[in-house]
Amino acid sequence: MLVTVSAFREPYEAHLFRGRLEAEGIFAVVSHEMHVANKWVLSNALGGVKVQVSTDEIELAREVERACCRGEYREMLRQELGDLDDPVCPYCGGTEYRKRRPFLRAVVAILLSRLAYSVFPPTGWILRCERCFKEYRAPHRPVSVAKLVLAGTAMVAVVIGLLTLQVWFNKVFGCYGQFPCL
């Protein structure tokens, strides 16, 4: 039987933790990943993306989770790879922080997701320093031109597809101006 060790808001975070567990020799499974990926707004309702392990390995998995929270693996990575480019507080130089999404961006993302029946996760983070308790924006990571062109092309393709579907629907069912016509 599988037991939930931890739950995450984003699927990639759950996969990172699953990878850490598997590196420690603990078999782990990610559940509700596709639900959250397809309907991001359901993340909190489902309890997030869950990482599950078998019942006989639950204590080992919880110990790995505690080690992750203490930052033990971060120190191992720092020793092996050097500086990890973690955000540093511009006020006090602290590296311990909590992050949250900007409220307006989250609201816009939810509205776009509901209107387009697709997932538009909010971008950007606001970080709150645990040492001086001041808030600052996370460093911006530039988006390549190729990604912007790809995103724009995808949006144009979706709009053309929806318009074509509407024209076909009107021809087949003959219901102009009435939606839905079933």
Secondary structure, 3 states (H helix, E strand, C coil): CEEEEEEECCHHHHHHHHHHHHHCCCCEEEECHHHHHHCHHHHHHHCCEEEEEEHHHHHHHHHHHHHHHHCHHHHHHHHHHCCCCCCCCCCCCCCCEEEECCHHHHHHHHHHHHHHCCCCCCCCCEEEECCCCCEEECCCCCCCHHHHHHHHHHHHHHHHHHHHHHHHHHHHHCCCCCCCCC
